[in-house]
Amino acid sequence: MHSPAEGVAEVALKLKREKIAERLAYIISKCSERGFLPLSLNLTLRSDSAYLACFMRINEAYDDLERLLSTLKKEGEVEEYRLRRSPIKVKIFNNLCYPLTVDSGRQRMILDDREGLSLFIREIHEKYGTGGEAFLYFLGRTRGEISGRRFKEENITREFIEEDLRSLQAAGWGIAELLEIDLKRKYIRVRVHDSYEAAAFEGRSNRPRCHFIRGYFEGLFSEFLSTDLESREVKCASMGDPYCELVFKKASVDEIP
């Protein structure tokens, strides 16, 4: 999304992958010559094609941009193009690059805005109490199990788990770091900075609130380690702590330290 939308167009281009760097430089230079300013760029490479999606500052020169893209297509620099502008001035959404993907288009994604999702989580806590908290935990646990099954047969090492924790940051949930891990004892301690679940409580909660993230990691690690784990959030930014900290252990081990 881009806001405000006045004077902005959404552009989607299909390009030949051959000499993609030179091709992109040429296209951007031609846009710049005509006063068109890219505001954001998203490039996806496939085996034989490249896809470029962007918002572009065009002011009122929509027809000029269309003529430029038509010329670039005739020159062979662009295979296909689409463009649109919003009917309102307040905002314009990405519509031309659906579906959203990662991993060079192999995995489809869903996006949500962090503030809205954080407030949604708080509403569940406030309206449904402990029942809502349990729901968030089991939702996260199930989601984590599904993610963990994809790599269950891999050689699970400290480095493997450290890299997987980066998925939290890639998804915008927060920044996770691995503090401790004992693969033999099935023990893991994780710290999360800037958790989206904790953010809505602004440090005023009297108890931990990251039930979805805790459940997600519990399900994920249980699949990775082929062991049923249990967990506890021992620190939480929702209570004023500087970060959230979660501990995972084999269910038969006595007490989480």
Secondary structure, DSSP 8 states (H G I E B T S, - for coil): -BSS-TTEEEEEEEEESTTHHHHHHHHHHHHHHTT-EEEEEEEEE-SSEEEEEEEEE-TT-HHHHHHHHHHHHHHTS-SEEEEEE-SSSS-B---TT-S-EETTTTEE-----HHHHHHHHHHHHHHHHHHHHHHHHHHHHHHHHHHHHTTTTS---HHHHHHHHHHHHHTTS-EEEEEEEETTTTEEEEEEES-HHHHTTTT--SS---HHHHHHHHHHHHHHHTS-EEEEEEE-GGGT-SSEEEEEEETTS----
